[in-house]
Amino acid sequence: MTFSSLALIFCLWLPGSARAADTQVIKFATLAPEGSTWLKVINDLNAELQAKTEGRVRFKIYAGGVQGDEMDVVKKIRINQLQAAGFTGVGLGQIAPEVRILDAPWLFRDNAEADFIRQSFAKDLDGAIEKGGFVLLGWIDLGWVYVFSKKPINTPEDMKSSKMWVWEGDPIAQAAYKVLDVTPRPLSVVDVMSSLETGMVDGVYGPPMGVTALQWFRRTKYIYDVPMADSAGAVLISRKACDGLAPADRKALIETSAKHLKRLNLLSRRENTEALVALQHQGLLLSQKPTPETLKRYDELGRQARRELAGKLYPAQLLERVEAALAQRRTGRR
């Protein structure tokens, strides 16, 4: 899942004041479309970065998936055709599989829990990204992942009769559908809209902002009111490109990114909440509230799906530590 849902991130090109020969251009790819909040924030980041580095460093944007799916982008960064990108969980999983624990099905109950785990396990998560050859510039919460469908879904069983899409190459989503006893149809993100139009699939998933930006809502009618996961995203730069910057410029990049991406994270959460309401105003129908019994069942399904991935995607010990930390936090609240 992408739970990492589909929602999506950034980069922007602004002409620098320095001569081209003096400017280090960071080629940055993203699935996020032009005009999105993500790109507007990166615009601000890029402007401040150029000011702080006196025009020595700037981004060049490749928005809207023009550089291909996230798997393509990772490959291009590996051979230095690109240097940085905004990733959803699918792309992150190609770099550091351990971080997909953040996208694990039915793991978190609210944003505070997601923040708690990212902060408590920063050493594990950042270390995995560095081991993969990248530097973390900032986490972005892409939003809670909902199922959008042409037919109403009110129970786990209802998904069995739907032609559900799954992001090709995403083991998280595959594991979630496996415990639901659903056989999804794997497709690249760029093929989803045409598949909804032809009827190849009639159910998709993603955060409200992502589904809005990609226009998938125009081919669906219902929203299932049980989020599958909290979709984690991140902005990364290759270690090689980061180390190639002068120390002062590298410091400016890291500090400026942290500042603006923190703001983007807050905006993303707020706008996802607003987008969910706006989609209902567009005519999509939110399913009935799940019963306590249904929520309890999803707790168990989540445990099954997460264990299915333990030892394959992320270490079993990491899963045990994360679940134990959440359990202790919830007990402390009570």
VEXSE-287138 format. One record per residue (C-alpha): residue number from 1; residue in three letters; x, y, z. Coordinates in nm, 2 decimals. Layout:
node nr = NUM	rest = ALA	X = X	Y = Y	Z = Z
...
END
This chain:
node nr = 1	rest = MET	X = 0.00	Y = 0.00	Z = 0.00
node nr = 2	rest = THR	X = 0.17	Y = 0.28	Z = -0.01
node nr = 3	rest = PHE	X = 0.02	Y = 0.33	Z = 0.23
node nr = 4	rest = SER	X = 0.17	Y = 0.47	Z = 0.15
node nr = 5	rest = SER	X = -0.08	Y = 0.61	Z = -0.05
node nr = 6	rest = LEU	X = -0.03	Y = 0.81	Z = -0.31
node nr = 7	rest = ALA	X = -0.01	Y = 1.08	Z = -0.22
node nr = 8	rest = LEU	X = 0.33	Y = 1.25	Z = -0.33
node nr = 9	rest = ILE	X = 0.61	Y = 1.51	Z = -0.30
node nr = 10	rest = PHE	X = 0.81	Y = 1.78	Z = -0.47
node nr = 11	rest = CYS	X = 1.08	Y = 2.00	Z = -0.61
node nr = 12	rest = LEU	X = 1.12	Y = 2.31	Z = -0.80
node nr = 13	rest = TRP	X = 1.35	Y = 2.50	Z = -1.03
node nr = 14	rest = LEU	X = 1.41	Y = 2.86	Z = -1.00
node nr = 15	rest = PRO	X = 1.68	Y = 3.05	Z = -1.19
node nr = 16	rest = GLY	X = 1.97	Y = 3.13	Z = -0.97
node nr = 17	rest = SER	X = 2.15	Y = 3.46	Z = -0.97
node nr = 18	rest = ALA	X = 2.50	Y = 3.30	Z = -0.99
node nr = 19	rest = ARG	X = 2.66	Y = 3.19	Z = -1.31
node nr = 20	rest = ALA	X = 2.56	Y = 2.84	Z = -1.43
node nr = 21	rest = ALA	X = 2.92	Y = 2.72	Z = -1.39
node nr = 22	rest = ASP	X = 2.91	Y = 2.82	Z = -1.02
node nr = 23	rest = THR	X = 2.58	Y = 2.66	Z = -0.95
node nr = 24	rest = GLN	X = 2.53	Y = 2.30	Z = -0.83
node nr = 25	rest = VAL	X = 2.20	Y = 2.18	Z = -0.97
node nr = 26	rest = ILE	X = 2.02	Y = 1.91	Z = -0.77
node nr = 27	rest = LYS	X = 1.79	Y = 1.73	Z = -1.01
node nr = 28	rest = PHE	X = 1.48	Y = 1.63	Z = -0.82
node nr = 29	rest = ALA	X = 1.20	Y = 1.40	Z = -0.92
node nr = 30	rest = THR	X = 0.85	Y = 1.37	Z = -0.77
node nr = 31	rest = LEU	X = 0.51	Y = 1.23	Z = -0.85
node nr = 32	rest = ALA	X = 0.35	Y = 1.54	Z = -0.72
node nr = 33	rest = PRO	X = 0.19	Y = 1.76	Z = -0.99
node nr = 34	rest = GLU	X = 0.26	Y = 2.12	Z = -1.07
node nr = 35	rest = GLY	X = 0.06	Y = 2.36	Z = -0.85
node nr = 36	rest = SER	X = 0.03	Y = 2.12	Z = -0.56
node nr = 37	rest = THR	X = 0.10	Y = 2.23	Z = -0.20
node nr = 38	rest = TRP	X = 0.42	Y = 2.01	Z = -0.20
node nr = 39	rest = LEU	X = 0.57	Y = 2.21	Z = -0.49
node nr = 40	rest = LYS	X = 0.47	Y = 2.54	Z = -0.34
node nr = 41	rest = VAL	X = 0.65	Y = 2.46	Z = -0.02
node nr = 42	rest = ILE	X = 0.96	Y = 2.34	Z = -0.21
node nr = 43	rest = ASN	X = 0.95	Y = 2.67	Z = -0.40
node nr = 44	rest = ASP	X = 1.00	Y = 2.84	Z = -0.07
node nr = 45	rest = LEU	X = 1.27	Y = 2.60	Z = 0.03
node nr = 46	rest = ASN	X = 1.45	Y = 2.64	Z = -0.29
node nr = 47	rest = ALA	X = 1.43	Y = 3.02	Z = -0.28
node nr = 48	rest = GLU	X = 1.57	Y = 3.03	Z = 0.08
node nr = 49	rest = LEU	X = 1.84	Y = 2.77	Z = -0.01
node nr = 50	rest = GLN	X = 1.96	Y = 2.99	Z = -0.30
node nr = 51	rest = ALA	X = 1.97	Y = 3.29	Z = -0.08
node nr = 52	rest = LYS	X = 2.17	Y = 3.12	Z = 0.19
node nr = 53	rest = THR	X = 2.42	Y = 2.97	Z = -0.06
node nr = 54	rest = GLU	X = 2.44	Y = 3.29	Z = -0.27
node nr = 55	rest = GLY	X = 2.31	Y = 3.10	Z = -0.57
node nr = 56	rest = ARG	X = 2.56	Y = 2.81	Z = -0.55
node nr = 57	rest = VAL	X = 2.29	Y = 2.54	Z = -0.49
node nr = 58	rest = ARG	X = 1.94	Y = 2.50	Z = -0.65
node nr = 59	rest = PHE	X = 1.69	Y = 2.24	Z = -0.74
node nr = 60	rest = LYS	X = 1.56	Y = 2.15	Z = -1.08
node nr = 61	rest = ILE	X = 1.22	Y = 2.00	Z = -1.08
node nr = 62	rest = TYR	X = 1.08	Y = 1.70	Z = -1.26
node nr = 63	rest = ALA	X = 0.72	Y = 1.69	Z = -1.14
node nr = 64	rest = GLY	X = 0.42	Y = 1.49	Z = -1.21
node nr = 65	rest = GLY	X = 0.60	Y = 1.16	Z = -1.26
node nr = 66	rest = VAL	X = 0.78	Y = 1.27	Z = -1.58
node nr = 67	rest = GLN	X = 1.09	Y = 1.07	Z = -1.47
node nr = 68	rest = GLY	X = 0.88	Y = 0.76	Z = -1.43
node nr = 69	rest = ASP	X = 0.75	Y = 0.56	Z = -1.13
node nr = 70	rest = GLU	X = 0.94	Y = 0.57	Z = -0.80
node nr = 71	rest = MET	X = 1.13	Y = 0.25	Z = -0.88
node nr = 72	rest = ASP	X = 1.26	Y = 0.42	Z = -1.20
node nr = 73	rest = VAL	X = 1.36	Y = 0.73	Z = -1.00
node nr = 74	rest = VAL	X = 1.56	Y = 0.52	Z = -0.75
node nr = 75	rest = LYS	X = 1.75	Y = 0.36	Z = -1.04
node nr = 76	rest = LYS	X = 1.82	Y = 0.70	Z = -1.20
node nr = 77	rest = ILE	X = 1.96	Y = 0.83	Z = -0.87
node nr = 78	rest = ARG	X = 2.18	Y = 0.53	Z = -0.84
node nr = 79	rest = ILE	X = 2.35	Y = 0.62	Z = -1.17
node nr = 80	rest = ASN	X = 2.34	Y = 1.00	Z = -1.10
node nr = 81	rest = GLN	X = 2.09	Y = 1.10	Z = -1.37
node nr = 82	rest = LEU	X = 1.90	Y = 1.24	Z = -1.07
node nr = 83	rest = GLN	X = 2.02	Y = 1.33	Z = -0.73
node nr = 84	rest = ALA	X = 1.72	Y = 1.36	Z = -0.51
node nr = 85	rest = ALA	X = 1.35	Y = 1.29	Z = -0.49
node nr = 86	rest = GLY	X = 1.03	Y = 1.30	Z = -0.28
node nr = 87	rest = PHE	X = 0.93	Y = 0.94	Z = -0.21
node nr = 88	rest = THR	X = 0.62	Y = 0.76	Z = -0.09
node nr = 89	rest = GLY	X = 0.67	Y = 0.43	Z = 0.10
node nr = 90	rest = VAL	X = 0.71	Y = 0.23	Z = -0.22
node nr = 91	rest = GLY	X = 1.02	Y = 0.43	Z = -0.32
node nr = 92	rest = LEU	X = 1.16	Y = 0.43	Z = 0.03
node nr = 93	rest = GLY	X = 1.12	Y = 0.05	Z = 0.04
node nr = 94	rest = GLN	X = 1.36	Y = 0.02	Z = -0.26
node nr = 95	rest = ILE	X = 1.62	Y = 0.21	Z = -0.06
node nr = 96	rest = ALA	X = 1.57	Y = 0.11	Z = 0.30
node nr = 97	rest = PRO	X = 1.31	Y = -0.17	Z = 0.34
node nr = 98	rest = GLU	X = 1.31	Y = -0.13	Z = 0.72
node nr = 99	rest = VAL	X = 1.14	Y = 0.21	Z = 0.71
node nr = 100	rest = ARG	X = 0.83	Y = 0.04	Z = 0.56
node nr = 101	rest = ILE	X = 0.74	Y = -0.04	Z = 0.92
node nr = 102	rest = LEU	X = 0.59	Y = 0.31	Z = 0.92
node nr = 103	rest = ASP	X = 0.35	Y = 0.20	Z = 0.65
node nr = 104	rest = ALA	X = 0.25	Y = -0.12	Z = 0.83
node nr = 105	rest = PRO	X = -0.12	Y = -0.20	Z = 0.80
node nr = 106	rest = TRP	X = -0.35	Y = -0.09	Z = 1.08
node nr = 107	rest = LEU	X = -0.05	Y = -0.01	Z = 1.30
node nr = 108	rest = PHE	X = -0.12	Y = 0.35	Z = 1.41
node nr = 109	rest = ARG	X = -0.44	Y = 0.50	Z = 1.55
node nr = 110	rest = ASP	X = -0.35	Y = 0.87	Z = 1.52
node nr = 111	rest = ASN	X = -0.09	Y = 1.11	Z = 1.40
node nr = 112	rest = ALA	X = 0.06	Y = 1.14	Z = 1.75
node nr = 113	rest = GLU	X = 0.15	Y = 0.77	Z = 1.75
node nr = 114	rest = ALA	X = 0.32	Y = 0.80	Z = 1.41
node nr = 115	rest = ASP	X = 0.52	Y = 1.10	Z = 1.54
node nr = 116	rest = PHE	X = 0.61	Y = 0.91	Z = 1.85
node nr = 117	rest = ILE	X = 0.75	Y = 0.61	Z = 1.66
node nr = 118	rest = ARG	X = 0.94	Y = 0.82	Z = 1.41
node nr = 119	rest = GLN	X = 1.11	Y = 1.01	Z = 1.70
node nr = 120	rest = SER	X = 1.17	Y = 0.70	Z = 1.92
node nr = 121	rest = PHE	X = 1.32	Y = 0.50	Z = 1.64
node nr = 122	rest = ALA	X = 1.50	Y = 0.77	Z = 1.45
node nr = 123	rest = LYS	X = 1.84	Y = 0.60	Z = 1.49
node nr = 124	rest = ASP	X = 1.70	Y = 0.28	Z = 1.33
node nr = 125	rest = LEU	X = 1.52	Y = 0.46	Z = 1.05
node nr = 126	rest = ASP	X = 1.79	Y = 0.72	Z = 0.96
node nr = 127	rest = GLY	X = 2.05	Y = 0.45	Z = 0.98
node nr = 128	rest = ALA	X = 1.87	Y = 0.23	Z = 0.73
node nr = 129	rest = ILE	X = 1.84	Y = 0.53	Z = 0.49
node nr = 130	rest = GLU	X = 2.21	Y = 0.61	Z = 0.52
node nr = 131	rest = LYS	X = 2.30	Y = 0.24	Z = 0.47
node nr = 132	rest = GLY	X = 2.10	Y = 0.26	Z = 0.14
node nr = 133	rest = GLY	X = 2.32	Y = 0.55	Z = 0.02
node nr = 134	rest = PHE	X = 2.09	Y = 0.84	Z = 0.09
node nr = 135	rest = VAL	X = 2.05	Y = 1.13	Z = 0.34
node nr = 136	rest = LEU	X = 1.72	Y = 1.21	Z = 0.49
node nr = 137	rest = LEU	X = 1.61	Y = 1.57	Z = 0.44
node nr = 138	rest = GLY	X = 1.27	Y = 1.53	Z = 0.61
node nr = 139	rest = TRP	X = 0.98	Y = 1.31	Z = 0.68
node nr = 140	rest = ILE	X = 0.64	Y = 1.39	Z = 0.53
node nr = 141	rest = ASP	X = 0.31	Y = 1.25	Z = 0.65
node nr = 142	rest = LEU	X = 0.13	Y = 1.18	Z = 0.32
node nr = 143	rest = GLY	X = -0.20	Y = 1.11	Z = 0.50
node nr = 144	rest = TRP	X = -0.42	Y = 0.83	Z = 0.61
node nr = 145	rest = VAL	X = -0.48	Y = 0.58	Z = 0.34
node nr = 146	rest = TYR	X = -0.85	Y = 0.52	Z = 0.25
node nr = 147	rest = VAL	X = -1.00	Y = 0.28	Z = 0.00
node nr = 148	rest = PHE	X = -1.20	Y = 0.45	Z = -0.28
node nr = 149	rest = SER	X = -1.43	Y = 0.23	Z = -0.48
node nr = 150	rest = LYS	X = -1.71	Y = 0.22	Z = -0.74
node nr = 151	rest = LYS	X = -1.91	Y = -0.02	Z = -0.52
node nr = 152	rest = PRO	X = -1.98	Y = 0.04	Z = -0.15
node nr = 153	rest = ILE	X = -1.75	Y = -0.13	Z = 0.10
node nr = 154	rest = ASN	X = -1.86	Y = -0.16	Z = 0.46
node nr = 155	rest = THR	X = -1.68	Y = -0.47	Z = 0.58
node nr = 156	rest = PRO	X = -1.36	Y = -0.65	Z = 0.50
node nr = 157	rest = GLU	X = -1.56	Y = -0.91	Z = 0.31
node nr = 158	rest = ASP	X = -1.69	Y = -0.65	Z = 0.07
node nr = 159	rest = MET	X = -1.34	Y = -0.60	Z = -0.07
node nr = 160	rest = LYS	X = -1.34	Y = -0.96	Z = -0.20
node nr = 161	rest = SER	X = -1.60	Y = -0.88	Z = -0.46
node nr = 162	rest = SER	X = -1.41	Y = -0.57	Z = -0.58
node nr = 163	rest = LYS	X = -1.13	Y = -0.55	Z = -0.84
node nr = 164	rest = MET	X = -0.88	Y = -0.38	Z = -0.61
node nr = 165	rest = TRP	X = -0.57	Y = -0.21	Z = -0.74
node nr = 166	rest = VAL	X = -0.23	Y = -0.27	Z = -0.57
node nr = 167	rest = TRP	X = 0.09	Y = -0.07	Z = -0.65
node nr = 168	rest = GLU	X = 0.31	Y = -0.30	Z = -0.85
node nr = 169	rest = GLY	X = 0.61	Y = -0.39	Z = -0.64
node nr = 170	rest = ASP	X = 0.46	Y = -0.29	Z = -0.30
node nr = 171	rest = PRO	X = 0.49	Y = -0.58	Z = -0.05
node nr = 172	rest = ILE	X = 0.31	Y = -0.39	Z = 0.22
node nr = 173	rest = ALA	X = -0.01	Y = -0.37	Z = 0.02
node nr = 174	rest = GLN	X = 0.02	Y = -0.73	Z = -0.09
node nr = 175	rest = ALA	X = 0.05	Y = -0.85	Z = 0.27
node nr = 176	rest = ALA	X = -0.26	Y = -0.64	Z = 0.37
node nr = 177	rest = TYR	X = -0.47	Y = -0.79	Z = 0.09
node nr = 178	rest = LYS	X = -0.35	Y = -1.14	Z = 0.16
node nr = 179	rest = VAL	X = -0.49	Y = -1.13	Z = 0.51
node nr = 180	rest = LEU	X = -0.81	Y = -0.99	Z = 0.37
node nr = 181	rest = ASP	X = -0.82	Y = -1.28	Z = 0.12
node nr = 182	rest = VAL	X = -0.83	Y = -1.04	Z = -0.17
node nr = 183	rest = THR	X = -0.64	Y = -1.09	Z = -0.49
node nr = 184	rest = PRO	X = -0.55	Y = -0.74	Z = -0.61
node nr = 185	rest = ARG	X = -0.44	Y = -0.63	Z = -0.96
node nr = 186	rest = PRO	X = -0.09	Y = -0.49	Z = -0.97
node nr = 187	rest = LEU	X = -0.03	Y = -0.18	Z = -1.17
node nr = 188	rest = SER	X = 0.20	Y = 0.12	Z = -1.19
node nr = 189	rest = VAL	X = 0.06	Y = 0.44	Z = -1.04
node nr = 190	rest = VAL	X = 0.06	Y = 0.60	Z = -1.39
node nr = 191	rest = ASP	X = -0.17	Y = 0.32	Z = -1.52
node nr = 192	rest = VAL	X = -0.43	Y = 0.35	Z = -1.25
node nr = 193	rest = MET	X = -0.65	Y = 0.62	Z = -1.40
node nr = 194	rest = SER	X = -0.69	Y = 0.44	Z = -1.74
node nr = 195	rest = SER	X = -0.76	Y = 0.11	Z = -1.56
node nr = 196	rest = LEU	X = -1.04	Y = 0.28	Z = -1.36
node nr = 197	rest = GLU	X = -1.18	Y = 0.41	Z = -1.68
node nr = 198	rest = THR	X = -1.18	Y = 0.07	Z = -1.86
node nr = 199	rest = GLY	X = -1.30	Y = -0.12	Z = -1.55
node nr = 200	rest = MET	X = -0.98	Y = -0.32	Z = -1.51
node nr = 201	rest = VAL	X = -1.00	Y = -0.21	Z = -1.15
node nr = 202	rest = ASP	X = -1.28	Y = -0.06	Z = -0.95
node nr = 203	rest = GLY	X = -1.11	Y = 0.00	Z = -0.61
node nr = 204	rest = VAL	X = -0.80	Y = 0.20	Z = -0.53
node nr = 205	rest = TYR	X = -0.63	Y = 0.33	Z = -0.21
node nr = 206	rest = GLY	X = -0.45	Y = 0.64	Z = -0.11
node nr = 207	rest = PRO	X = -0.46	Y = 0.95	Z = 0.11
node nr = 208	rest = PRO	X = -0.73	Y = 1.20	Z = 0.02
node nr = 209	rest = MET	X = -0.49	Y = 1.46	Z = -0.12
node nr = 210	rest = GLY	X = -0.32	Y = 1.21	Z = -0.34
node nr = 211	rest = VAL	X = -0.65	Y = 1.07	Z = -0.48
node nr = 212	rest = THR	X = -0.75	Y = 1.43	Z = -0.55
node nr = 213	rest = ALA	X = -0.43	Y = 1.53	Z = -0.71
node nr = 214	rest = LEU	X = -0.43	Y = 1.22	Z = -0.93
node nr = 215	rest = GLN	X = -0.80	Y = 1.27	Z = -1.01
node nr = 216	rest = TRP	X = -0.89	Y = 0.91	Z = -0.92
node nr = 217	rest = PHE	X = -1.19	Y = 1.03	Z = -0.73
node nr = 218	rest = ARG	X = -1.36	Y = 1.12	Z = -1.06
node nr = 219	rest = ARG	X = -1.39	Y = 0.74	Z = -1.13
node nr = 220	rest = THR	X = -1.50	Y = 0.63	Z = -0.78
node nr = 221	rest = LYS	X = -1.82	Y = 0.68	Z = -0.57
node nr = 222	rest = TYR	X = -1.74	Y = 0.55	Z = -0.22
node nr = 223	rest = ILE	X = -1.49	Y = 0.60	Z = 0.06
node nr = 224	rest = TYR	X = -1.44	Y = 0.33	Z = 0.31
node nr = 225	rest = ASP	X = -1.41	Y = 0.49	Z = 0.66
node nr = 226	rest = VAL	X = -1.14	Y = 0.26	Z = 0.79
node nr = 227	rest = PRO	X = -0.79	Y = 0.39	Z = 0.71
node nr = 228	rest = MET	X = -0.56	Y = 0.11	Z = 0.61
node nr = 229	rest = ALA	X = -0.24	Y = 0.28	Z = 0.73
node nr = 230	rest = ASP	X = -0.07	Y = 0.61	Z = 0.78
node nr = 231	rest = SER	X = 0.13	Y = 0.68	Z = 0.46
node nr = 232	rest = ALA	X = 0.48	Y = 0.79	Z = 0.53
node nr = 233	rest = GLY	X = 0.69	Y = 0.98	Z = 0.27
node nr = 234	rest = ALA	X = 1.03	Y = 1.14	Z = 0.28
node nr = 235	rest = VAL	X = 1.26	Y = 1.37	Z = 0.08
node nr = 236	rest = LEU	X = 1.60	Y = 1.22	Z = 0.02
node nr = 237	rest = ILE	X = 1.92	Y = 1.32	Z = -0.15
node nr = 238	rest = SER	X = 2.19	Y = 1.07	Z = -0.25
node nr = 239	rest = ARG	X = 2.49	Y = 1.06	Z = -0.01
node nr = 240	rest = LYS	X = 2.72	Y = 1.12	Z = -0.31
node nr = 241	rest = ALA	X = 2.54	Y = 1.44	Z = -0.41
node nr = 242	rest = CYS	X = 2.52	Y = 1.56	Z = -0.05
node nr = 243	rest = ASP	X = 2.88	Y = 1.50	Z = 0.02
node nr = 244	rest = GLY	X = 2.97	Y = 1.68	Z = -0.30
node nr = 245	rest = LEU	X = 2.84	Y = 2.01	Z = -0.16
node nr = 246	rest = ALA	X = 3.07	Y = 2.24	Z = 0.03
node nr = 247	rest = PRO	X = 3.03	Y = 2.20	Z = 0.41
node nr = 248	rest = ALA	X = 2.85	Y = 2.54	Z = 0.45
node nr = 249	rest = ASP	X = 2.62	Y = 2.46	Z = 0.16
node nr = 250	rest = ARG	X = 2.55	Y = 2.12	Z = 0.29
node nr = 251	rest = LYS	X = 2.46	Y = 2.26	Z = 0.63
node nr = 252	rest = ALA	X = 2.23	Y = 2.52	Z = 0.46
node nr = 253	rest = LEU	X = 2.05	Y = 2.24	Z = 0.26
node nr = 254	rest = ILE	X = 1.99	Y = 2.03	Z = 0.57
node nr = 255	rest = GLU	X = 1.87	Y = 2.31	Z = 0.79
node nr = 256	rest = THR	X = 1.65	Y = 2.48	Z = 0.53
node nr = 257	rest = SER	X = 1.50	Y = 2.14	Z = 0.43
node nr = 258	rest = ALA	X = 1.42	Y = 2.06	Z = 0.79
node nr = 259	rest = LYS	X = 1.25	Y = 2.39	Z = 0.84
node nr = 260	rest = HIS	X = 1.03	Y = 2.38	Z = 0.53
node nr = 261	rest = LEU	X = 0.95	Y = 2.01	Z = 0.54
node nr = 262	rest = LYS	X = 0.83	Y = 2.04	Z = 0.89
node nr = 263	rest = ARG	X = 0.59	Y = 2.30	Z = 0.77
node nr = 264	rest = LEU	X = 0.49	Y = 2.08	Z = 0.48
node nr = 265	rest = ASN	X = 0.41	Y = 1.80	Z = 0.71
node nr = 266	rest = LEU	X = 0.17	Y = 2.01	Z = 0.91
node nr = 267	rest = LEU	X = 0.01	Y = 2.14	Z = 0.59
node nr = 268	rest = SER	X = -0.02	Y = 1.79	Z = 0.45
node nr = 269	rest = ARG	X = -0.21	Y = 1.67	Z = 0.75
node nr = 270	rest = ARG	X = -0.44	Y = 1.97	Z = 0.75
node nr = 271	rest = GLU	X = -0.51	Y = 1.95	Z = 0.38
node nr = 272	rest = ASN	X = -0.58	Y = 1.58	Z = 0.39
node nr = 273	rest = THR	X = -0.85	Y = 1.64	Z = 0.65
node nr = 274	rest = GLU	X = -0.99	Y = 1.91	Z = 0.44
node nr = 275	rest = ALA	X = -0.96	Y = 1.70	Z = 0.12
node nr = 276	rest = LEU	X = -1.17	Y = 1.42	Z = 0.28
node nr = 277	rest = VAL	X = -1.45	Y = 1.66	Z = 0.35
node nr = 278	rest = ALA	X = -1.42	Y = 1.82	Z = 0.00
node nr = 279	rest = LEU	X = -1.44	Y = 1.48	Z = -0.17
node nr = 280	rest = GLN	X = -1.77	Y = 1.42	Z = 0.01
node nr = 281	rest = HIS	X = -1.89	Y = 1.76	Z = -0.12
node nr = 282	rest = GLN	X = -1.79	Y = 1.64	Z = -0.47
node nr = 283	rest = GLY	X = -2.05	Y = 1.36	Z = -0.42
node nr = 284	rest = LEU	X = -1.84	Y = 1.07	Z = -0.29
node nr = 285	rest = LEU	X = -2.02	Y = 0.88	Z = 0.00
node nr = 286	rest = LEU	X = -1.84	Y = 0.79	Z = 0.32
node nr = 287	rest = SER	X = -1.92	Y = 0.45	Z = 0.45
node nr = 288	rest = GLN	X = -2.10	Y = 0.38	Z = 0.78
node nr = 289	rest = LYS	X = -1.88	Y = 0.40	Z = 1.09
node nr = 290	rest = PRO	X = -1.72	Y = 0.07	Z = 1.17
node nr = 291	rest = THR	X = -1.84	Y = -0.12	Z = 1.47
node nr = 292	rest = PRO	X = -1.61	Y = -0.19	Z = 1.76
node nr = 293	rest = GLU	X = -1.61	Y = -0.56	Z = 1.65
node nr = 294	rest = THR	X = -1.49	Y = -0.46	Z = 1.30
node nr = 295	rest = LEU	X = -1.21	Y = -0.24	Z = 1.45
node nr = 296	rest = LYS	X = -1.11	Y = -0.53	Z = 1.67
node nr = 297	rest = ARG	X = -1.09	Y = -0.75	Z = 1.37
node nr = 298	rest = TYR	X = -0.87	Y = -0.50	Z = 1.19
node nr = 299	rest = ASP	X = -0.63	Y = -0.50	Z = 1.49
node nr = 300	rest = GLU	X = -0.59	Y = -0.88	Z = 1.44
node nr = 301	rest = LEU	X = -0.56	Y = -0.85	Z = 1.06
node nr = 302	rest = GLY	X = -0.29	Y = -0.59	Z = 1.11
node nr = 303	rest = ARG	X = -0.09	Y = -0.81	Z = 1.34
node nr = 304	rest = GLN	X = -0.12	Y = -1.10	Z = 1.09
node nr = 305	rest = ALA	X = -0.01	Y = -0.88	Z = 0.80
node nr = 306	rest = ARG	X = 0.28	Y = -0.72	Z = 0.99
node nr = 307	rest = ARG	X = 0.41	Y = -1.07	Z = 1.09
node nr = 308	rest = GLU	X = 0.38	Y = -1.18	Z = 0.73
node nr = 309	rest = LEU	X = 0.64	Y = -0.92	Z = 0.64
node nr = 310	rest = ALA	X = 0.87	Y = -0.96	Z = 0.94
node nr = 311	rest = GLY	X = 1.21	Y = -1.10	Z = 0.84
node nr = 312	rest = LYS	X = 1.13	Y = -1.03	Z = 0.47
node nr = 313	rest = LEU	X = 1.09	Y = -0.65	Z = 0.47
node nr = 314	rest = TYR	X = 1.19	Y = -0.53	Z = 0.82
node nr = 315	rest = PRO	X = 1.35	Y = -0.73	Z = 1.10
node nr = 316	rest = ALA	X = 1.11	Y = -0.92	Z = 1.33
node nr = 317	rest = GLN	X = 1.29	Y = -0.76	Z = 1.63
node nr = 318	rest = LEU	X = 1.22	Y = -0.41	Z = 1.50
node nr = 319	rest = LEU	X = 0.85	Y = -0.49	Z = 1.46
node nr = 320	rest = GLU	X = 0.84	Y = -0.63	Z = 1.82
node nr = 321	rest = ARG	X = 1.01	Y = -0.32	Z = 1.95
node nr = 322	rest = VAL	X = 0.77	Y = -0.09	Z = 1.77
node nr = 323	rest = GLU	X = 0.46	Y = -0.28	Z = 1.88
node nr = 324	rest = ALA	X = 0.58	Y = -0.29	Z = 2.23
node nr = 325	rest = ALA	X = 0.65	Y = 0.08	Z = 2.24
node nr = 326	rest = LEU	X = 0.30	Y = 0.15	Z = 2.11
node nr = 327	rest = ALA	X = 0.14	Y = -0.09	Z = 2.36
node nr = 328	rest = GLN	X = 0.33	Y = 0.08	Z = 2.65
node nr = 329	rest = ARG	X = 0.23	Y = 0.42	Z = 2.53
node nr = 330	rest = ARG	X = -0.14	Y = 0.33	Z = 2.50
node nr = 331	rest = THR	X = -0.13	Y = 0.17	Z = 2.84
node nr = 332	rest = GLY	X = 0.02	Y = 0.48	Z = 2.99
node nr = 333	rest = ARG	X = -0.25	Y = 0.69	Z = 2.84
node nr = 334	rest = ARG	X = -0.52	Y = 0.47	Z = 3.00
END
